[in-house]
Amino acid sequence: MWIIQALVSAFFAILFIQSGLDKVFDWKGNLEWLTGHFANSFLSGMVPILLGTLTLFEVTAGVVSAVGVVEALVYKTYCFAFLGTLLCAVSLIMLFFGQRIAKDYAGAGGLVPYFILAVINLYFLA
């Protein structure tokens, strides 16, 4: 079971570290795009704080998941894998909420497989 936990944690580590760091290194571009994306929603005035919050969650989820990979491979324990997956699931809920509010239903639907993987992983880690 430890190898599955390591693989899922590695997947989430790559996904969220890349996504979070993209937001850090291209803050201006992401902020500009998201401001337009949410222009006609009640979130329009909150985009900078929401982007910062999401970025923090994504980077943290990715780093904790990366620690979970090492923990699973070296110690065959899953505390960080569980916490990382939980943070990933929360990040995915944030993303899903934003996509639905922006009426980007296809974008929201694309997040569902990731969320299902996170929930299944949480079930097996609990």
Sequence and secondary structure as in RCSB ss.txt:
>XXXX:A:sequence
MWIIQALVSAFFAILFIQSGLDKVFDWKGNLEWLTGHFANSFLSGMVPILLGTLTLFEVTAGVVSAVGVVEALVY
KTYCFAFLGTLLCAVSLIMLFFGQRIAKDYAGAGGLVPYFILAVINLYFLA
>XXXX:A:secstr
 HHHHHHHHHHHHHHHHHHHHHHHHTHHHHHHHHHHHTTTSTTGGGHHHHHHHHHHHHHHHHHHHHHHHHHHHHH
   HHHHHHHHHHHHHHHHHHHHHHHTT HHHHHHHHHHHHHHHHHHHHH 
